[in-house]
Amino acid sequence: MSERYIVEMINITKRFPGIVANDHVTLQVKEGEIHALLGENGAGKSTLMSILFGLYEPDEGEIRIRGETVRIPNPNVANRMKIGMVHQHFKLVHNFTVTENIILGLEPRDRWGRMRIEEARKKVADLSKRYGFNVDPDAKIEDISVGMQQRVEILKMLYRDAEVLIFDEPTAVLTPQEIRDLMAIMRGLVKEGRSILLITHKLKEIKEVADRVTILRKGKKVGTFDVRTTSEKVLAERMVGRPVQFELEKPKVEIGRDVLEIENLHVRNSRGLPSVKGLSLTVRAGEIVGICGIDGNGQTELVEAITGLRKVDQGRIKVLGRDITNRPAREITALGIGHIPEDRQKYGLVLDFTLYENLVLQSYYHMPFSKNGLLQFPAIRTYGDRLIQTFDIRSGRGGTTVVRYLSGGNQQKAIIAREIDRSPALLIAAQPTRGLDVGAIEFIHEQLIRERTKGRAILLLSLELDEILSLSDRIAVIHDGRIVGYVRPEETDENALGLMMAGILRGEAVMT
């Protein structure tokens, strides 16, 4: 590996209203290395990489590419400097084909201005074959999996001959197998001489694939470390500034009555195709039932059916003995169901509302937040300040901060604060720690265990097998819209769960 720096960001400072996102940060990336960027949510990682990709310009500092001082005012300039970025939330047009997305903004044309789509399609197919991506150039984005969509984003960079590849939380929405495939892709890209900047919260992935890691905390650089000689424990402590508890303590809880009962449920997806197929499930007071499966096997439709966001074709859903099948979402919420949605930005928050407003989204129409149809802002502020303090929601301007400008971890904390504080009988937690740092994950896990100890029933859906194994009392494995078996976490492992998730192995029913 060359010692030459391909990227140098020297004393970079970036300020936003009420916050210094990057405070004189220096980052130096060697040619041909995988350099990880680690830090809590809101530590300034994505901001730093957005500056490198031209989405922001720094207030202070200097950027050097291949030793030359440069200015990167926009992503087009970054692309010309052979810098590419795969964003955490993909930048794809869903009703365009793979090829159309990859060439967007760089369409090859003949001398009459006509697009040479077949030429582009062949180049995309060749790139896909060369890197073993198995991406269909003619498939529409809306018809392919999340993992395939990410490969399309990588192909966009390769199509533009990027030499510096930035990955922002690339595994947040991937299955374990897709994560392994991505790691192999990264290693292959580095062998070709490319350099990779990897933003991630997952210490295992850093240990597995990165050469060096730079840690940020509260906008400042903590240091750069050799991954091989630094333990996960040390990395976690440097990231959050305190010791982190990796082992969860789950006190013994007496199991209570059936809270959620699902019988022979059939639900269709957005394209009208069967997605949940005769699924039955029970969750009882004082237990966490984890549902694990490969993404796209009916988990989303199951949650939407329970919460009143999707119509049920057949079957029954009961909460505390009351039939809620196809009832309005507000009525279901009022019966005592809390919902932490899998996509916090799409379904959990109104991004252009303030933090105060988001914290009362489920209850603004009740006293004391509303009187005679008018919002009571003093009561909303008092309530919001209590939740902000209790759940340690960090923001530049407190409760008046527009939620769009919170970090992902603090957005998630806001949702969890709102849903838990209503003391629901049933809490549905879908991907509750997606894209979060180890400190935020520790906090959210503690909250879920605390609710379980209070006697709440919790339905946990997660693509993180270690999360399912550590939190669940029972695990229900879903495949092709059906529960293919129940297992206890102490009696299984990730390999066995993987086989069940793929439909290869069936589990014995475990009910007590």
N, C-alpha and C positions, 0 to 999 in steps of 0.2 A: 504493500500500500504506500502510495506517494505521501510525502510530508507536505506537499504543496497544498495551500488552502485554495479551494475553488470558490468558497463563499466566506466573506468576512463582514460581519456587522459590528461596527465599532461604536460603543457608547450611544446606542440607540435609545432615544427618549420619545415617547408618544403620550400625549395627554388628551383625555376626554373630559367633559364637564363633571367635576367633582371627583375625578380619579386620575392617577398617573398609571397608565396601563403598563408601560415599559419605562424603567428608571435607570438610564445609563447602562444598558445591557450590551455585553460583548459576546458574540457567538462566532466561532471559527470552525468551519467544516472542511475536513481534508478531502482531497480528490479520491474517489473510490471507496468511501466509507458509508456505513449507515449510522447516522448521528441522531440519537433520540433527544427529544425535548420533553422534559417531565416537569410537572407542577400541578398544584391544585387548580380546580376550576376558578377562573378569574386571575390566575397568576400572570397572564400576559403572553402565553404561548402562541395562541392563534393570532393575536395582534401582531406579534413579531413576524410571524410567517406571512401575514397579510401585507406587511410592509415590504417584505422580500418579493412578494408576488405583484406588488403595485396596486393593491386595493387601498392602502393608506400610504401617505408620505410621512416620514419621521419629522418631529419637531426639531430634534437635534440628532447629531451622529452622522456616520459615514458608512456607505455600503461599497464593498469592493468585490468584483466578480473577476476571478482569475487574475487577481492582483491589481486590477484597474478600478479606480474610483468611478462609480456610476450613479445616475439618478434613475429611479424606476417609477415614473408617474402613473402608470397604468399597466394592466395585465398584458396588453399587446406588446409593450416594451419588454416585459419579463419574458414573454414567449420568444421574442427576437434574440434575447440573451440566453435562450435555451433553458429557461426555468419554467417548470410546470407544477400544477397543484391539483390534488384531489381533495375536494372539500368534504367536511363531515356530512353536510347535507348536499347531496349530489346536484350538479348544475346540468340537468338533462331535460330535454323536451320530450314528454312522455308519449305524444302521438307521432313522433318522428322515428325513423328507423335508426338502427345502430350506426350505419354509415352516415346518415344525414346529421346525426349528433356529432360524430367524430370530426367531420369536415366543416362544421358550422363556423363561418367566419374565415375559412381558408379554402373555399370551394374551387376546385380546378375548372378552368373554363377554356374553351377553344377561342380562336381569333374572332369569332362572331359573338362571343359573350355567352355561348351556351354551356351549361354545366356538363362536365364530363363525368357523370355519376358512375358509369361502369368502370372507368379508370380508378376512381376513388374507391369503389367497392372492392376491386381486386387488391389494391394496396392494403385496405383494412383486413381482407381475408388473409393476405400473406402475413401481415403482422400478427394476427390472431393465431395462425398456424405456427409461426416461428416461436412464439412465446408459450404455446400450449394453452391458450385461453379458451378455445372451443366456443367462441362467440359467433353467432349467426349474423352476418352483416346486414341481412334483410329483416331481422326480427324487429318489432316495435318495442321500445323501451317499456311500455306498460305491460308487455306480455312476458318479460324476463324477470328472473329473481333479483333480489337485492345484490347478491354476490356477483351476478353477471353484470349488473349495472355498474358496479365498482370497476370491473374489468374494462368496461367501455370507457370509464373515466381515465383509466391508465392508458388505454389505447389512444385516447385523445392526446395525451402527453407524448407518447411515442410517435404518433403521426406527425407531430410538430418537432420531432428530433430533440426532445428535452434531454439535457444532460444532468440537471439538478431537479430531482423529483421530490415534491413536498407532499406528504400524506398526513392529513389532519384527522385523527381518530379513525383510522381506516377499518378497524375491526369492530366498531361499536355495534354494527347491525349484521355481523356475519356469524354463521354457524361455526362450530369447532373445526369441521373439515375445510370450510372456506378459509378460515384463519390459517390453517396449515398450508393450504394452497398459496395464499397470499405471501406467507413468509418465504416459500420456495421461489415465488416470482421475484421478490425483493432480492434474494441472494443471487438469482440469475442476472438481474439488472446490474448489480454491483460488479459481478464478474465481467460484464461487458464494459466496465469503466465508468458507469454512471454513479452519481452520488445521491444519497437519499437522506432527507430530513423527515423524521418520524415523530409526530406529535401523538402521544398516547398516555393513558393513565395506567395501563396494564403492565405491572412490573415483570410478570412472567414473560411477556412478549419482548420487553427490552432485554431481559437476560438471554432470551433465545436468539435474537436476531441482530441487536445493535452492537457496534464497536465501542462507541463512547456515548455519554449522556450528559447534557447540560440541564441543570435543575434551576427553575425559577420559583421564587416565592414572593407573593405580593408585589409583583412587578420588577423585582430585583434578582440578579443572578446570584445563586448560592455557590455554584462552582461547576466545573466539568470533570467527569469521573470516567475511569476505565471500567467498562461494564464487567469484564471478566474478573476483576479483583475487588468488586464492590457488591456486597450482599443486598438482597431485596429489602431486608430489615433496615439497613443503613440508608438505602435510597428512599424508603418510605419516611424515615425520620427526618432526613434532609429536606424532603418535599414539604412536609406539614409542620416541621419545627417542634415535634414532640414524638414520644414513642407511640406506635400504632399497634392496636390489639388485632392480631390476625385470627385468633381463635374465638369463636362465638360461644358464649355461655347461655344455654337454654334451660331455664329452670323447669322442673317438672310441673305440669299443669293438668288439672283434672278436666277430661274431655266432657263437654256438655251436650246440649241438644243439637239436632240437625238445624243448621241455619240456612244453608243453600242446598236445595234439592233439584237436580236436573234429571229429567226422565225422557229418554228416546228423542233427543233434540235433533232436528234437521233444519239447517240454515243454508241459504245460498250466498255466494259472494257477489261482488259488485257487477260481475258479468253475467249473473243469473245462473251460474253453475253450482252444483251441490258442493258445499265446503265442509259443513258439520253434518255427519251422517250417523244418526242414531246414537248420539253420545249421551251417556248417563254418568252422573257424578254427584257426590255428596261432600259438603264441607261442614264441619261441626264447630261449635264454640270451643275456643281454646286450642285450635290446631291450625297449622299452616300446611295447606295442600299445594305442592308445587306441580305445575304442569310443564313438562319439557318436551320439546319436539323440534324438528327442523322447521325453520321459518316457512310459513305458507301452508301449514297443514291444518288450518282451521282455527288457530288460536285467536286471531284478530276477530273473526266472525263470532266466535263463542263469547268473547268479552262484550262485543257490541250487542249481541242478543240479550245477554244478562242485563245490561245497562240501558236497554230500550233504544239503542241507536240503530238496530237492524231488526227487520221483521223475521219472526220465526215461522217456518212453513209447517212444522209438525213438532209435537212434544210439549212438555210443560217445564216451566221454571218456577220454583217456589222459594220465597224467602220468609223464614219464621212461620212457615205453614201457609202463607198467603200466596195465591197464584198471581205472578207478575208478568206472565207471558204477554208480550205485545202491548204492555201498558206504556204510557208516555214516560219519557226519561225523567222529567221533573217529579212525577209521582213515585217512580222507583227510588229516586234519590231520597225523597222525603220519608220513605219506609225504612231507611237506615242502611243504604249502600254507599260506601266511599269508593271512588274510582281514581286510581293513578294511571292515566292512559299511557300507552306505549310511545306515543309521539307527543312530547310535552308542548311543542310549539304549535302543532296543528290542532290538538284536541284538549290540551290542559289549560291553556292560557289565552287571553286576548292580548296580543303582544304590544298593542299601542295603548292599552290601559295602564294605569299606574299599579304599583305593587299593592297599595291599599285596595284598589278596585278589584284586582284579581283575587285577593284573599276573601272577599265576600261574594264571589260569583255564585256560590251555591245557596246563599242565605240573604242576599241584599233586600229581598222582598218581605222579610220578616222583621218584626221588632227585635232589637232596638235600632236596626239599620234603616228601617223605612217606617214612615208614619204618614198616613193619609196620602199614600202614593208618592211621597217625597223622601229622597235619601237624607239620612241624618249623618252628616259628615263627621261631627265630633265623635259619635259612637263608633263609626267606621275607623277613624284614626286611632282611637283608644284600643279597639280590638286588634287592629293591624299591628300596632306597636308591640302589643303583648306577644303576638305570634312571631314577629320579626326577632324579638329578643329570645324567646323560648327556643326557636328553631335555628337561631344564628344565621338569619338570611342577610347576606352582606350586599350592600349597594352604595352607590355614590351619594344618593340624596334620600336615603331612608325610604319611607313608604311612598313618597312622591315620585320615586324613580320609575320611569317607563320600563315595563318588564322586558321589552325587546333588548334593552341594554344591560341586563343582568347576565352573568355567566351561566352556562348550562347547569352547573351544580346548584346555583342559587335559584334558578327557575324551578328546578326539581324540588328543592326544599320548600318553595312557596306552595307548590301543589300538595306536597305531603303535609305541610302545616294545615292547609285548608281542609284537606280530607280527613285527617286524623282528629283534628280538633272538634269535628262534628260528632265524634264518638259513634261511628257507625257500627251496627251489629256485624256487617260483612264488609271487609275491605278487599277490593280487587286491586292488586299491584301488578301492572303489566310492564315488564322491563324497567323496574324502578331505579336501577343504577346505571342505565345505559349511558355511556360516555362520561361517567363521573370518575373523579380521582379517589384514591384510596381512603383519604380522610372523610370525604362525603359518603362513600360507600359504607364505611364503618358507622357513621352517624345514622344513615337510613336503615341499615340492618338492626341497629339498636332500637330504633323506633318500631320496626316491625315486630321484634321480639317482645318489646314492652306491650304492644297492643295484644299480642297473643297471650301474654301473662295476665292481662286484664280480662281475658275470656272472649276476645273478639275471634271471629272466624276469618281467616285470611286465605284468599286464593292468589297464589303467586305464579306468574308466568314469566319465564326468563329463558334467554338463549345461553346464559352463563351457567354451565353445568356445576361449577364449584359453588355458585350461589344457591342453586337448587339443592345441592347436597348438604350444604351447611345450614340452611334455614328451614328446610321442610321437615315435617313430621311424617308425611306420606308423600310419595311422588307418583303422579299419574302421567304416563307417557302417551302422547298423542301422535298418531300417524294416519295420514289420509282421512282426517276428520273424525277418527274414532279413538277411544282410549284402548290401547293394546295391552295394558297391564298396569298394575300397581306394585311398587316396591318400597321398602323402607331404606332410607339413606345409609344406615349402618350396614345394610346387607347387599349393597351394590357398589359400583364404581363407574367412572366415566366411560370406560370401554363397553361395559354391559348396557349402560343407558344408550350409548351410541348405536349399538346393534338393535335395540328396541325402537329407537327413533327412526331407524331405517326400515323398520318392519320385518327385520330378519328374526328377531327373538321376541317371544311373548313372555310377559311376567304374570306371576300368580296374583290373584286378587288379595290385597291386604286391607282389611277393613277396621282392625282394632289396634 
